[in-house]
Amino acid sequence: MQIAYTMAPGRGDSDLLLEGLARHLLTREIRVCGTVQINTDRPDAGPCDMDVRVLPAGPTLRISQNLGRAARGCRLDPAALEAAVALVETGLRAGADILVINKFGKHEAEGRGFRAAIGEAVANDIPVLVGLNRLNAAAFQEFVGGLATEIPATPQALLAWALDATVSAAVPIGWTRAPGLRTCA
């Protein structure tokens, strides 16, 4: 099982890192499945808009609701999130080298969202990388049985892990990689 997570310190930093990683992997013809989040500032109406782009090629879905400048509750649109989940699950069944999920969030912590897609990927030996925040870290660790690897929130570390995981996943059973063989950035 190859499952990893990253936790960037700044708001939206994980989103930027995972989007850049996915874009880079796609240029290497690695079959990336999952979602990346794109946040768009709304200076006129309060918090940013949150969209997810379903990998590899879209669509982009708005997963936030505009509840107004003074709203304090969760802005997530659960129906839009579940639409993204369905598209990712379809993509997984079509074939993937890696699953990238922008966030293991509240829905996943409660047993919904991308949880089944992550389980499907793990069951099919597809490496998984998720963004994580401290709020949902305990639920994530319980979900993965403590078997996930934390990857530093740097482009270099994420790329190294993803390339190693996808190359390792592509080695046929009974074969081994040559010692020291690495894919370089």
C-alpha positions as CSV (number, residue, x, y, z in Angstrom):
1,M,0.0,0.0,0.0
2,Q,1.4,3.4,-1.1
3,I,-0.5,6.2,0.6
4,A,1.0,9.5,1.5
5,Y,-0.2,12.9,2.7
6,T,1.2,16.4,2.8
7,M,0.4,19.3,5.2
8,A,1.4,22.7,4.1
9,P,1.4,25.5,6.8
10,G,-0.3,28.3,4.9
11,R,-3.9,28.6,3.8
12,G,-4.2,27.3,0.3
13,D,-0.5,26.2,0.1
14,S,-1.4,22.5,-0.2
15,D,-3.8,23.3,-3.1
16,L,-1.0,25.1,-5.0
17,L,1.5,22.3,-4.4
18,L,-0.8,19.5,-5.5
19,E,-2.0,21.4,-8.5
20,G,1.6,22.0,-9.6
21,L,2.5,18.4,-9.0
22,A,-0.4,17.1,-11.0
23,R,0.4,19.4,-13.9
24,H,4.0,18.2,-13.8
25,L,3.1,14.5,-13.7
26,L,0.7,14.9,-16.6
27,T,3.5,16.4,-18.7
28,R,5.4,13.1,-18.1
29,E,2.4,11.1,-19.4
30,I,1.6,9.7,-16.0
31,R,-2.1,8.9,-15.7
32,V,-3.2,11.2,-12.8
33,C,-6.6,10.8,-11.4
34,G,-8.3,12.8,-8.7
35,T,-8.8,16.5,-7.9
36,V,-6.9,19.6,-7.3
37,Q,-8.4,22.7,-5.8
38,I,-8.3,26.2,-7.3
39,N,-9.2,29.1,-5.0
40,T,-10.2,32.4,-6.4
41,D,-10.3,35.5,-4.3
42,R,-13.6,37.4,-4.1
43,P,-12.7,40.9,-2.8
44,D,-16.3,42.0,-3.3
45,A,-18.1,39.2,-1.5
46,G,-16.0,37.7,1.3
47,P,-14.2,34.4,1.3
48,C,-12.7,32.9,-1.9
49,D,-14.5,30.7,-4.3
50,M,-13.4,27.0,-4.2
51,D,-13.3,25.0,-7.3
52,V,-12.0,21.5,-8.0
53,R,-10.6,20.4,-11.3
54,V,-11.1,16.7,-11.9
55,L,-8.0,15.1,-13.2
56,P,-6.7,14.6,-15.7
57,A,-8.6,17.1,-18.0
58,G,-11.6,18.4,-16.1
59,P,-14.3,19.5,-15.7
60,T,-13.9,22.1,-13.0
61,L,-16.7,22.2,-10.5
62,R,-17.5,24.9,-8.0
63,I,-17.6,23.2,-4.6
64,S,-18.3,26.3,-2.5
65,Q,-21.5,28.1,-1.9
66,N,-21.7,31.9,-1.7
67,L,-23.3,32.4,1.8
68,G,-22.5,36.1,2.0
69,R,-19.8,38.1,3.5
70,A,-20.9,37.6,7.1
71,A,-21.5,33.8,7.0
72,R,-19.4,31.8,9.4
73,G,-20.6,28.2,8.6
74,C,-19.2,25.6,6.2
75,R,-19.4,26.9,2.6
76,L,-18.9,23.4,1.0
77,D,-21.5,22.4,-1.5
78,P,-21.9,18.7,-0.7
79,A,-23.7,17.9,-4.0
80,A,-20.9,19.4,-6.0
81,L,-18.3,17.5,-4.0
82,E,-20.2,14.2,-4.6
83,A,-20.3,15.0,-8.3
84,A,-16.6,15.3,-8.3
85,V,-16.3,12.1,-6.4
86,A,-18.4,10.2,-9.0
87,L,-16.2,11.6,-11.8
88,V,-13.0,10.5,-10.0
89,E,-14.3,7.0,-9.3
90,T,-15.2,6.7,-13.0
91,G,-11.6,7.9,-13.9
92,L,-10.1,5.3,-11.5
93,R,-12.0,2.5,-13.2
94,A,-10.6,3.7,-16.6
95,G,-7.1,3.4,-15.3
96,A,-4.7,5.5,-13.3
97,D,-1.1,5.5,-12.2
98,I,-1.7,7.7,-9.2
99,L,-4.6,9.2,-7.3
100,V,-4.2,12.8,-6.0
101,I,-6.9,14.2,-3.8
102,N,-6.8,17.8,-2.8
103,K,-8.0,17.3,0.7
104,F,-9.0,14.6,3.2
105,G,-11.6,16.9,4.7
106,K,-14.6,16.8,7.0
107,H,-16.7,14.7,4.6
108,E,-14.0,12.1,4.4
109,A,-13.5,12.2,8.1
110,E,-17.2,11.4,8.5
111,G,-17.0,8.5,6.0
112,R,-18.1,10.2,2.9
113,G,-16.5,12.2,0.1
114,F,-13.4,10.6,-1.5
115,R,-13.0,7.9,1.1
116,A,-14.3,5.1,-1.2
117,A,-12.1,6.3,-4.1
118,I,-9.1,6.2,-1.8
119,G,-10.0,2.7,-0.7
120,E,-10.5,1.6,-4.3
121,A,-7.1,3.0,-5.4
122,V,-5.3,1.3,-2.5
123,A,-7.1,-2.0,-3.2
124,N,-5.9,-1.8,-6.8
125,D,-2.3,-0.9,-5.9
126,I,-2.6,2.7,-7.2
127,P,-0.5,5.1,-5.1
128,V,-2.5,7.8,-3.3
129,L,-1.4,11.3,-2.3
130,V,-3.8,13.5,-0.3
131,G,-3.7,17.0,1.1
132,L,-4.4,17.0,4.9
133,N,-5.0,19.6,7.6
134,R,-4.5,19.2,11.3
135,L,-8.2,19.3,11.9
136,N,-8.8,16.0,10.1
137,A,-5.4,14.3,10.8
138,A,-6.6,12.0,13.5
139,A,-9.5,10.7,11.3
140,F,-7.2,10.2,8.4
141,Q,-4.7,8.3,10.5
142,E,-7.5,6.1,11.8
143,F,-8.8,5.5,8.2
144,V,-5.3,4.4,6.9
145,G,-4.4,2.5,10.1
146,G,-1.4,4.8,10.6
147,L,0.2,3.4,7.4
148,A,0.5,6.6,5.5
149,T,3.8,8.4,4.9
150,E,4.0,12.1,5.4
151,I,5.7,13.9,2.6
152,P,7.2,17.4,3.2
153,A,5.2,20.1,1.6
154,T,7.8,21.0,-1.0
155,P,7.5,20.5,-4.8
156,Q,10.7,18.5,-4.8
157,A,9.7,16.1,-2.1
158,L,6.2,15.6,-3.5
159,L,7.6,15.0,-7.0
160,A,10.2,12.5,-5.8
161,W,7.6,10.5,-3.9
162,A,5.1,10.5,-6.8
163,L,7.7,9.5,-9.4
164,D,9.1,6.8,-7.1
165,A,5.5,5.5,-6.3
166,T,4.4,5.5,-10.0
167,V,7.6,3.8,-11.2
168,S,7.4,1.2,-8.4
169,A,3.8,0.6,-9.2
170,A,4.7,0.0,-12.9
171,V,7.2,-2.7,-12.2
172,P,5.7,-6.1,-13.0
173,I,5.4,-8.7,-10.3
174,G,8.5,-10.8,-10.1
175,W,10.7,-8.0,-11.5
176,T,12.8,-5.7,-9.5
177,R,14.1,-2.3,-10.3
178,A,17.9,-1.9,-10.8
179,P,19.5,-0.6,-7.6
180,G,19.8,3.1,-7.6
181,L,17.5,3.6,-10.6
182,R,15.6,6.8,-10.2
183,T,13.5,9.0,-12.4
184,C,15.0,12.5,-12.4
185,A,13.1,15.7,-12.4
